[in-house]
């Protein structure tokens, strides 16, 4: 049996258990409602969930653009120029260790409890790993490649476009994966804390009235979102791998990020 | 009457002149003299090898010939004009690690210097094919560097150095990372390519055997401050063969270089 089929069997087994255990009364429905009652709860309030999903997706998309765009841009500057690196890197590294969620109440004071505060929080949350990975990716480019390009008469801009960017792509992608996942976490968590819309808000509201099927319906949606994001990143990686074909650095980076790089949730 | 070419007395393409070159590295605590008053003439088409202990500045000298580093004093001219910056039309460079771009195929790697000058796609392809054929890699153009052996990668790297047909090829320990057998084969291959193209080659190595086996002339350098301590003419006939390695003449030359290096080590 291959690893893939085994993995599929495990997932199927978990789904069956999710349905069976609550049904057989081994787990109270309050702790874990059965899969079918979760789906029914979600379906019967499809409009409500659909609206919440739209709000969350909107927040995720905007934050993703800020976090990834800004992270790559600033990471490229910091990675290639020593002076900003000396100034910024120590700050960024220590900021990375701070649980940023403590900033969220401040954002709600500044920006209100609507989407803006979520976007601000999630953007900063996803920005840091993207920037750090991009900076690292650019710093770890083999200096011999740049020397070789220079010996062939490459100008600074040619070196940037033809050497630095393609060489940095694998590490940047690994940063995007972590940063993008944190954006989703940031949006959902901030919705759960203080808000009036979104999936996080629904989960949090149904929890206070102990409506477990509706809570789990929201959890399922977040899960689906994370899986879709993951699939999207994999697709981009495959595209990049075709361009980048077989770069060992690319493969290593891809392995590293599937193997670990799991971030603390909040 | 000869046309204009006679009025400016051009040095023949491929001649290298190094005049009183010095290099001082400034560090915070002290100034390190890496090279001191190095002068050297390489005639077109010659195969010259630089040897010397680590830190003698032989690679530094090569990088200055390539225009990748500026000397503190003195001048270097190639084909009659000073080298102030990298000039791929005059000088091709081959590095120790083949330094191929892993995201490009062998063919695209060889085309890279042409692509920088916006040479048309067809011309690029044609020149890259010729260069790959010259180094014995016909049919491997579509492979990526990770699909090639160490020796093949260096062949691609040599093809890349030759693709613009510069009169001078500079090689910085190109075979140092290869295993012994591959290294021997690549040495013979390089001599074949050199004989076929008539390039001036300056080759840096740690290996005394490699130096004597490949060279017309061996330049021996001393450690800091780097200076030329000996300049041998290798009188062995060409083509060089494996049997020569065990001959007396070969041994004497190898020995003479070793005496210099041992003294300074």
Interface residues (C-beta under 8 A of the other chain):
Chain A: X142 X144 X145 X147 X148 X149 X150 X151 X152 X153 X154 X155 X158 X162 X163 X166 X167 X243 X244 X245 X246 X247 X248 X249 X250
Chain B: X66 X67 X68 X86 X87 X88 X91 X93 X95 X96 X97 X99 X101 X102 X103 X105 X112 X113 X115 X116 X117 X144 X146 X147 X160
